[in-house]
Amino acid sequence: MVSRLVLILGDQLSEEIAALREADRATDTVVMAEVMDEASYVPHHPRKIAFLFAAMRKFAAHLEGQGWRVRYTRLDDPDNAGSIPGELLRRAEETGATEVLAIEPGEFRLIAALEDCPIPVHLFPDDRFLCSHAEFDQWAEGRKELRMEWFYREMRRKTGLLMAGDKPEGGKWNYDHDNRKPAPDEITFRGPMQFTPDDTVEEVLALVEARFPENFGTLRPFWFATDRAQARQALAHFTAHALPRFGDYQDAMLDGNRFLYHAVISMYLNAGLLGWQEICEAAEAAYTAGDAPLNAVEGFIRQIIGWREYMRGIYFREGPDYTRRNALDHQRKLPGFYWTADTDMRCMARAIEQTRDEAYAHHIQRLMVTGNFALLAGIDPHEVHEWYLAVYADAYEWVEAPNVIGMSQFADGGIVGSKPYVSGGNYINKMSDYCKGCAYEVGEKTGDKACPFNYLYWAFLHRHRDRFGKNPRMAQMYRTWMRMSDEKRQATLDSAEAFLGKLDTGARV
């Protein structure tokens, strides 16, 4: 009788994966393992580690209830081999299995580890995604620019989501211009659904506290969903109570409200507890029923079948060296305050504090605050990438790296973005209340009291004029720069140099 192992990783917690479909529960053995290699290749936020371990334990128990034979290794098991290949080898020796069935991991380093495994590993495509590698490559082939908007339209046509025949619902593909409102005076949504830890979760929390005491991030109070039923409750809660106003305020930021109208379900989607189709269909159903406006539903669906699928396509198309791209030759070290929030820049402090406390920040906090600063300050994009990979509960390299290397840091030279996402302090002031009470003055452009985003913005443009000076989307800003007096331009560059000098010496900024 042929016996095989079925490997299920922590971000593959779905009964729909191809490896389970191909397996025989009468003869094959499911292998799941909490291993230090995966828990420590970057200093993951403890809340992410706890979420995955708890969800893995519950999923393993669910599979056992479905009649699967499961060999599960806990992190504190004295026989733990410490790595996924090591655990496969150990379980193969126990069971006599001669082959492993698995679906393709979402990070090149783990793909390589499985390809080098002493036991043959049959890797199936991860068909939980809408777009396969081959389909994305076919779409990309021969295009001068791989713009997400064009890819997104193809995914709308493929799925039929928000389509009226062969036309987009409402006559437009994209309602982003309606989704850029500053936060209102009052937020009526009380935040994402929170869950009280059960015995399984409490056991994991104690383990994480003992094994990862120095990792950046607050573990308790822990409120994430850790099984599919809870994740579906979280989705229904968002759809009913937040989706109607999600679109309007999805770019807004508030000091006193960390979630506004955001879903905070990306960690459940990326771990496999939810699927893209059920999420998008729930949002579309809310629109059809008249419970949510088109701009909100379209913007939400675009994040899932547009950005998420597009980012995965870019990651696998560009290859393992993508995270080392550095088109702008930025070499500055990541400032220490990214790990402490110890900075006088109030927007940075608030975004980092939220990241520390929740393992979550929404896309504008990531892109236009912490990412914007890193790009303006010339931080090494690989260090920026590793920070984002470490600190967010929804971060896996396939989705995080293109967002950081491509979209946030322009380190891929323009594959993802047609221009760098940079701004001065005015954008942050418009979209948030962070500037109120800041030690710096957002209205000041130069000098010790000026908002650092203001002069760093112009210094960035000046530094990279040869690359971006002829970019039509940036031409107006370069004309504005050149209309400034020589004295004003020099004062701007002097302010940037003084600030970056303090950054390099580790002085408080």
PyMOL commands that set and color helices and strands:
alter all, ss='L'
color gray80, all
select helices_A, chain A and resi 18-22+36-40+46-65+84-95+108-115+133-140+148-159+169-171+176-178+199-211+228-241+243-249+266-271+276-288+294-318+320-324+336-338+346-358+363-377+381-391+397-408+425-431+452-463+465-468+475-483+486-505
alter helices_A, ss='H'
color red, helices_A
select strands_A, chain A and resi 4-7+29-33+69-73+99-103+121-124+163-164+167-168
alter strands_A, ss='S'
color yellow, strands_A
deselect
rebuild
show_as cartoon
